[in-house]
């Protein structure tokens, strides 16, 4: 039976990054048969690390308080 999931915006962005990373590993022939789960997990961790580093390095418009004149 298929389960339905609902991701928050930030979760879906990280998932999209992890998908791209994992796909690149597959395309490069780095994912041996039987080790898909380990490589998928690695891709997710790397996507989270990239997202966390980006969040620390970039201040978005929503994170800036308006001081008003």
N, C-alpha and C positions, 0 to 999 in steps of 0.2 A: 504494500500500500504506500503510495507516494505521500510524503509529508509536504505541507506548504510552509514556506518560510517568509518572513517579512523582515527585511534589513532596513536599518536606519540609513540615512544618506551617507554618513561617514563610513559605515560598515560596507556599503555597496561600493564606495570608492576604493577602499582597501581590497575588497574582493576582486574588483576589476584589475587592480595592480597585480595582485597575486596570480590571477588568471594569465596575465601577459607574461609574468616571470615564468610560471609553470609551463606555458606554451613554448617559450623560448628554450627551456631545458629539454622539452620533448623534441622540438625541431632540431636541436643540436645533438640529439642522440644520447643525452646524459642520463635519462631515466630508464634504468634497467627494469625488465619485466619483474613484477613482484615487489618493487620498491616505490610504486606510485604514491602510496600514502606518505612515506617519508619525504619524498620530494615535494609533494603538495604542501605538507606541513612547513618545510623549509621555505617554500615560496611565500606562504602566508606570513611567516616570521619576518622575511625580508621586506615584504610590502608594508608591514606594520612599522618596521624600523625606518623605512623611507618616509612614510607618512608622519611619524613622530619627529624625525629630523626636519622635515619640511615645515611642520607646525612650529617648531622651535625657531626656525630661521626666518619665517615670513609672518608679518603682521597683516592680517586681512582687514578690509574696511570695517567688518563687523566687530573686530576686536579693539577698534580705536574709539575712545569716548570723545564725543563732541563737547567742546568747552563752551560753545556759544559766545557770541560777542555782545 
